[in-house]
Amino acid sequence: MAWLGTWPADMNALLECAMEIGQMNFKVMSILDAGETTKYGHPNADSGQRQSD
């Protein structure tokens, strides 16, 4: 990503870099989701009402 700070002018290179960053983001989100669901399970919808203790 530091490469973007060099102000590259090649649009094809910019597109390729953007796609690689997007793929990396997708992989990271997948890893985070797997960790979250492994630890806490899948989220369940509820009525939104809470019981007082």
Protein Blocks (a to p, Z undefined) as FASTA:
>chain_A
ZZmmnopablklmmmmmmmmmmmmmmmmmmmmmmmmmmnopadddehiacdZZ
